[in-house]
Amino acid sequence: MKTLLIVCVALLGVSCTGRTISTASGLTYRILEKGKGPKAQAGDAVFIHETTTYRDGTVLYTNYESSSAVRVLIGGNQATAAVDEGLRGMRVGEVRELTAPPFLVKRTSYPPNVSPDSTLVIKMRLAKIERM
């Protein structure tokens, strides 16, 4: 197990504890379903379905069952830091569940149903990658 942890840290730049991955920024995530194909990276435009909730499961936003995915340019300041970081390395079809502390989900303005001091859970499914 110690060797596995060292390999995860050395190769991925993250620490691995079981099924949950913790990054240096404070983001944690789990891969719920593996995807296929190339990994999404900075500069790629990606299309995602997502559901954002409080930790108690209260839904704040979802387009998860919609046929219209949201387009995000990775590294383009179009999403919160948590979503931007969580998208990196995803493959088409992959589903990740992020747990994002308040400082990674800061916004310039907040919808009335979102508290700026809350840890949020974001479930994302990568639908498509467009290389720019």
trRosetta pair geometry for C-beta under 8 A, 3 or more apart (Angstrom, degrees):
i j d omega theta_ij theta_ji phi_ij phi_ji
1 4 5.5 -52 -151 34 35 114
1 5 6.5 37 152 -19 66 103
2 5 5.7 -53 -152 34 33 113
2 6 6.5 33 151 -18 65 105
3 6 5.7 -55 -150 37 33 111
3 7 6.3 34 152 -20 66 106
4 7 5.7 -54 -147 36 31 112
4 8 6.4 33 154 -20 65 105
4 16 6.9 -84 140 78 94 129
5 8 5.7 -52 -148 34 31 112
5 9 6.4 27 155 -15 64 107
5 15 6.7 12 -160 -154 93 80
5 16 6.1 -152 -116 57 61 86
5 17 8.0 32 -109 -81 107 59
6 9 5.8 -56 -147 39 31 109
6 10 6.0 26 157 -16 66 112
7 10 5.8 -59 -140 42 27 108
7 11 5.8 5 169 -1 67 116
8 11 6.6 -66 -133 48 20 94
8 12 5.4 -31 -173 31 61 120
8 14 6.3 -65 157 82 97 75
8 15 6.6 87 109 -146 120 29
8 16 3.8 -101 -155 -3 171 119
8 21 7.9 -147 -173 -125 129 97
9 12 7.2 -62 -104 56 11 80
9 13 7.1 42 -168 -119 47 16
9 14 6.9 -127 -106 77 50 28
9 15 5.7 13 -83 -91 96 64
9 16 7.8 -128 -45 3 66 82
12 16 7.6 71 53 -47 143 107
12 21 7.7 -74 136 -152 150 129
13 23 7.7 30 114 -142 87 82
13 24 6.9 -55 155 -19 92 118
14 21 5.3 36 138 -178 144 101
14 22 6.4 165 -175 80 97 45
14 23 4.9 -53 -112 -101 110 60
14 24 7.1 -121 -104 -25 63 73
15 21 7.7 156 82 -159 44 59
15 22 5.2 -16 66 65 92 100
16 20 8.0 155 -158 85 55 45
16 21 5.7 -27 -108 -109 72 76
16 22 7.9 -179 -90 25 25 74
17 20 5.7 -17 72 69 87 90
17 21 8.0 160 29 -97 64 29
17 22 6.7 22 10 -3 108 111
19 30 5.4 36 138 -134 96 108
19 31 7.8 -123 -175 42 86 71
20 28 5.4 9 178 -179 109 114
20 29 7.3 158 -154 80 67 23
20 30 5.4 -49 -100 -74 64 92
21 28 6.7 162 82 -155 46 61
21 29 5.5 -20 59 63 96 74
21 30 7.2 155 12 -87 79 40
21 31 7.8 40 -2 -19 122 89
22 26 7.8 -25 -168 -145 91 23
22 27 7.5 161 -152 88 50 46
22 28 4.8 -22 -98 -100 71 89
23 26 7.2 -36 77 30 78 23
23 27 4.7 6 39 60 116 92
23 28 7.4 -164 10 -81 73 39
23 29 7.9 22 -18 9 106 98
23 85 6.6 -160 75 164 169 134
25 81 7.1 -147 179 147 148 120
25 85 6.1 -103 35 -110 155 169
25 104 6.4 95 143 -94 117 125
26 101 5.1 -44 139 18 126 132
26 103 7.2 48 65 64 151 111
26 104 6.4 -162 80 -36 105 127
27 82 5.5 155 -106 -131 119 80
27 85 5.5 169 3 97 164 138
27 86 6.5 -139 178 -65 145 89
27 98 6.2 -32 -167 -158 105 105
27 99 7.4 150 -164 73 56 56
27 100 5.9 -8 -118 -106 86 72
27 101 7.6 -125 -82 12 49 84
27 104 5.8 148 -73 -144 94 171
28 98 7.3 140 82 -159 47 55
28 99 4.7 -8 66 54 98 104
29 86 5.7 138 -76 -127 150 101
29 96 5.0 8 -179 -179 127 113
29 97 6.3 160 -154 80 72 46
29 98 4.6 -28 -95 -99 102 63
29 99 7.0 -174 -80 15 49 67
30 96 6.9 159 78 -155 42 65
30 97 5.0 -6 54 54 93 98
31 34 6.4 46 157 -80 126 63
31 94 6.6 -51 -148 -165 101 106
31 95 7.4 114 -168 79 56 56
31 96 5.7 -37 -103 -100 55 78
32 95 4.3 -53 67 101 106 107
32 96 6.7 172 8 -103 87 21
32 97 5.7 72 -38 -17 118 102
32 123 7.5 5 1 -144 149 100
33 93 6.8 -94 125 148 114 79
33 94 6.2 -180 93 -146 74 40
33 95 4.1 51 34 25 100 106
33 125 7.8 13 55 -118 123 95
34 91 7.2 15 175 56 66 124
34 93 7.6 21 115 106 45 102
34 94 6.0 -29 -165 -107 28 86
35 90 6.3 65 15 174 148 72
35 91 3.1 -179 94 90 114 89
35 92 5.1 156 -175 71 123 33
35 93 3.9 146 -127 67 80 78
35 94 3.0 -72 -23 -39 113 84
35 95 7.9 138 -54 -11 94 51
35 126 6.1 -15 -87 60 158 116
36 91 5.7 169 48 148 14 128
36 92 6.1 -44 64 69 68 88
36 93 5.7 24 15 35 82 134
37 91 5.3 153 61 -164 71 102
37 92 5.0 20 40 24 132 107
37 129 7.5 -168 115 27 131 129
38 91 7.0 164 84 -121 25 88
38 129 6.8 -120 78 79 98 158
39 88 7.7 40 160 173 107 52
39 89 4.9 -23 -165 -141 125 40
39 90 6.8 123 -152 58 71 25
39 91 5.9 -58 -95 -71 54 79
40 44 5.0 -138 -154 74 77 150
40 46 5.2 12 -130 -77 141 137
40 74 6.1 142 158 -41 106 154
40 87 5.5 -68 107 157 143 86
40 88 6.3 -127 99 -122 88 30
40 89 6.7 -42 57 26 75 16
40 90 4.9 0 22 59 119 79
40 91 7.3 -163 -13 -79 82 31
40 126 6.5 -141 -30 -136 138 148
40 129 5.3 -151 -93 -107 88 124
41 44 5.6 98 56 -11 56 117
41 74 6.7 173 122 93 23 148
41 88 6.3 55 -119 -141 44 82
41 89 7.7 66 -82 -58 67 46
42 74 5.2 -128 -112 119 38 102
42 75 3.8 58 -147 -36 93 144
42 88 6.9 3 -46 -106 72 113
43 73 7.6 -20 -151 -175 21 90
43 74 6.6 -33 24 73 28 92
43 75 6.1 -12 -43 48 50 134
43 131 7.9 28 118 -156 97 61
43 132 5.3 -128 164 48 84 117
44 73 7.6 177 94 -149 35 55
44 74 5.2 21 57 24 78 120
44 129 5.3 -21 -179 -162 133 97
44 130 6.6 147 -169 71 75 49
44 131 5.9 -41 -113 -103 88 49
44 132 6.5 -169 -109 -3 31 91
45 71 5.9 0 -180 -170 105 100
45 72 7.2 163 -155 82 59 35
45 73 5.1 -31 -98 -95 74 71
45 74 7.7 -157 -88 3 24 76
45 129 7.6 136 79 -164 51 48
45 130 4.3 -16 66 62 100 108
45 132 6.0 97 -14 -57 93 105
46 71 7.4 158 82 -150 36 52
46 72 5.6 -22 63 63 85 86
46 73 8.0 149 17 -98 69 23
46 74 6.2 49 -1 -38 114 104
46 87 5.8 176 49 -167 157 131
46 90 7.5 77 -146 72 156 121
46 126 6.0 -50 -174 -142 123 99
46 127 7.9 129 173 49 77 68
46 128 6.8 164 -157 86 55 55
46 129 5.4 -19 -104 -105 82 65
46 130 7.4 -165 -77 22 34 71
47 69 3.7 81 167 108 98 135
47 70 6.9 156 -154 71 59 34
47 71 5.5 -27 -95 -92 76 64
47 72 7.8 155 -92 18 27 72
47 126 7.6 103 74 -165 54 57
47 127 4.5 -61 102 68 99 108
47 128 4.2 20 36 47 116 98
47 129 8.0 -135 18 -63 75 29
47 130 7.8 65 -21 -12 96 100
48 69 5.7 143 56 -171 18 105
48 70 5.6 -32 63 59 78 88
48 72 6.3 -9 12 11 115 119
48 87 7.1 -97 -61 -106 142 114
48 124 5.1 -20 -169 -162 129 103
48 125 6.5 147 -159 71 71 47
48 126 5.7 -38 -100 -103 84 50
48 127 6.3 177 -100 6 25 90
49 63 5.7 -130 -142 100 70 81
49 64 4.8 99 158 -126 108 44
49 65 7.7 114 -167 -28 135 21
49 66 6.8 177 -125 52 105 81
49 69 5.4 -79 -56 -113 72 85
49 70 7.5 134 -92 11 32 85
49 124 7.2 148 78 -155 49 52
49 125 4.6 -6 56 54 100 103
49 127 6.1 84 -16 -43 91 116
50 61 7.4 22 105 108 96 100
50 62 7.1 -138 107 -131 51 52
50 63 6.5 33 48 45 62 87
50 64 6.4 -100 92 -73 10 82
50 70 6.9 -45 16 27 107 129
50 83 7.5 -16 -107 -122 163 120
50 122 5.9 -8 -167 -173 118 92
50 123 6.4 157 -152 82 61 53
50 124 4.6 -13 -98 -100 96 74
50 125 7.5 -167 -72 20 51 65
51 59 6.4 -55 -170 -132 102 102
51 61 7.2 -178 -148 95 42 57
51 62 4.0 9 -112 -110 84 99
51 63 7.9 -162 -73 31 61 44
51 64 4.5 -20 -46 -39 103 131
51 122 7.4 167 82 -151 46 48
51 123 4.8 1 52 52 94 104
52 59 7.6 102 79 -159 50 60
52 60 4.8 -53 102 63 96 107
52 61 4.6 22 41 50 108 94
52 62 7.3 -158 24 -69 59 61
52 120 5.6 -3 -169 178 98 127
52 121 7.3 153 -155 80 49 49
52 122 5.0 -10 -103 -103 78 81
53 56 7.8 -131 158 66 105 49
53 57 5.5 -20 175 -151 143 26
53 58 5.9 147 -161 72 86 43
53 59 5.2 -46 -97 -97 92 45
53 60 6.1 170 -105 3 31 86
53 120 6.9 146 74 -162 36 76
53 121 4.9 -22 66 63 89 100
53 122 7.9 175 23 -79 64 39
53 123 7.9 21 6 -2 105 99
54 57 7.1 -31 72 34 74 23
54 58 4.5 15 31 50 110 100
54 60 6.8 103 -32 -40 74 110
54 118 5.9 -62 -119 -179 94 139
54 119 7.9 87 -154 79 64 62
54 120 6.7 -65 -101 -114 40 63
54 121 7.3 39 134 16 12 93
55 99 7.7 46 -98 -137 99 105
55 119 5.9 28 -43 89 116 103
55 120 7.9 -139 -45 -123 68 21
55 121 5.9 113 -96 -27 52 114
59 62 5.6 -32 -167 -25 124 118
60 111 7.5 140 -180 69 101 129
60 113 5.6 172 -138 116 82 112
60 114 5.5 71 -156 -83 138 92
60 120 7.2 -56 20 -133 146 119
61 111 7.8 119 -62 26 113 157
62 65 7.3 32 145 12 115 83
63 66 4.3 -50 -173 26 77 132
63 68 6.6 -73 -175 84 125 80
63 69 7.2 139 121 -123 124 34
63 70 6.1 116 55 -34 152 102
64 123 7.0 18 -98 94 134 110
64 125 7.1 94 -141 11 82 117
66 69 7.6 168 93 -66 97 39
69 127 4.4 -123 -81 31 158 149
69 128 6.9 149 67 19 158 101
72 76 7.5 176 173 50 63 112
72 78 5.1 179 -146 96 72 120
72 79 4.9 11 -142 -37 133 125
72 83 6.9 -107 -146 138 165 121
72 84 7.6 -144 164 -93 128 67
72 87 6.7 -147 95 -72 134 165
73 76 3.2 27 96 6 113 149
73 78 5.2 95 40 3 81 138
73 132 7.6 36 -136 -46 104 146
74 84 6.2 133 -146 -152 65 75
74 87 5.3 -142 -100 99 113 129
74 88 6.3 130 -164 -76 136 77
75 84 6.7 124 -63 -165 36 117
77 84 7.9 -8 -91 -81 30 148
78 84 7.9 129 55 -84 65 105
79 83 3.8 -92 155 86 130 127
79 84 5.0 164 76 -54 103 80
79 87 7.6 89 60 -15 157 134
80 83 4.9 91 54 10 80 99
80 84 6.9 -146 92 -5 39 91
80 100 7.2 79 118 173 136 159
80 104 6.5 89 151 147 109 62
80 105 4.7 10 -170 -130 157 51
80 106 6.9 142 -140 50 101 44
80 107 6.6 -61 -89 -71 101 82
81 84 5.6 -57 -143 40 30 114
81 85 6.1 26 160 -14 66 110
81 103 8.0 -26 53 131 140 65
81 104 4.6 -111 82 -154 106 70
81 105 7.5 -115 45 -65 80 31
81 106 7.4 26 6 36 110 86
82 85 6.1 -61 -147 41 24 105
82 86 5.9 22 158 -18 63 115
82 98 5.7 135 168 152 108 144
82 100 3.5 7 -123 -120 157 138
82 104 3.9 93 -59 139 94 112
82 105 5.3 -18 6 -69 132 77
82 120 7.5 157 72 68 166 107
82 122 6.5 131 125 16 123 143
83 86 5.6 -59 -139 41 28 112
83 87 6.3 33 160 -27 64 106
83 98 7.4 -159 -89 32 50 164
83 100 8.0 -27 -41 -73 60 156
83 122 6.4 -97 -85 150 86 165
83 124 7.1 129 -137 -71 86 146
84 87 6.2 -56 -153 26 24 111
84 88 7.4 30 151 -28 57 100
85 88 6.0 -49 -162 16 37 114
85 104 7.4 -60 23 -159 133 124
86 90 7.6 36 143 -42 64 122
86 96 5.8 -176 -180 105 106 143
86 98 4.5 -54 -101 -77 148 138
86 100 7.8 -76 -41 -71 131 115
86 122 6.9 163 40 87 172 124
86 124 6.4 123 126 23 127 145
87 90 5.5 -73 -162 12 47 125
87 124 7.1 -84 -85 137 77 160
87 126 7.1 122 -142 -90 82 114
90 94 4.6 -157 -162 72 87 136
90 96 6.4 -102 -98 -16 117 126
90 124 7.5 -70 -101 110 162 119
90 126 4.5 150 137 -36 128 147
91 94 4.8 99 56 -28 68 121
91 126 6.8 160 94 73 24 142
92 126 5.6 -115 -112 114 36 103
92 127 7.1 6 -146 156 84 16
92 128 6.4 33 -117 -101 112 30
92 129 6.1 -110 -62 -4 98 98
93 125 7.5 -25 -159 -171 25 91
93 126 6.8 -33 19 74 24 84
94 125 7.3 177 90 -146 41 53
94 126 5.2 20 52 27 85 113
95 123 6.8 5 -175 -177 98 89
95 124 7.0 173 -149 88 54 46
95 125 4.8 -18 -98 -96 84 80
95 126 8.0 -150 -75 10 40 70
96 123 7.4 -178 93 -148 44 47
96 124 5.4 -6 58 57 86 93
97 121 6.5 -3 -177 -174 94 96
97 122 7.3 162 -156 82 47 44
97 123 4.9 -14 -104 -101 79 77
97 124 7.9 172 -85 19 33 66
98 121 7.0 163 83 -156 56 46
98 122 4.4 -8 56 58 107 95
98 123 7.7 -165 21 -73 70 30
98 124 7.0 25 -6 1 109 110
99 119 6.5 15 179 170 85 112
99 120 7.8 176 -152 90 45 40
99 121 5.6 -16 -102 -103 68 75
100 104 4.6 -121 -167 87 98 118
100 105 4.9 103 124 -45 129 109
100 119 6.6 169 85 -161 47 66
100 120 5.1 -14 61 62 102 84
100 121 7.6 173 18 -87 78 25
100 122 6.1 21 -5 1 123 114
101 104 5.5 83 60 13 70 103
101 105 7.6 -171 93 4 33 95
101 119 5.4 -32 -113 -108 45 93
102 105 6.2 -80 -146 48 33 94
102 106 7.1 64 157 -63 68 77
102 116 6.7 75 -160 152 114 55
102 117 5.2 -18 -111 -151 153 35
102 118 6.1 119 -89 55 96 25
102 119 6.3 -74 -41 -70 70 53
103 106 6.2 -7 -154 -32 37 112
105 118 7.8 -49 74 81 139 74
105 120 5.1 77 -70 22 169 127
106 116 7.1 44 -122 -158 67 95
107 110 5.6 130 65 -79 122 65
107 114 7.8 46 20 107 139 145
107 116 7.7 -124 38 -113 85 91
110 114 4.7 -134 -170 82 102 103
110 115 7.6 49 178 -129 152 7
110 116 5.4 -111 -58 -65 151 90
111 114 5.0 75 57 8 83 107
114 118 7.2 -130 -171 39 68 129
114 120 8.0 -6 -144 -83 106 131
115 118 4.3 92 75 -25 102 114
126 129 7.1 15 172 -53 119 89
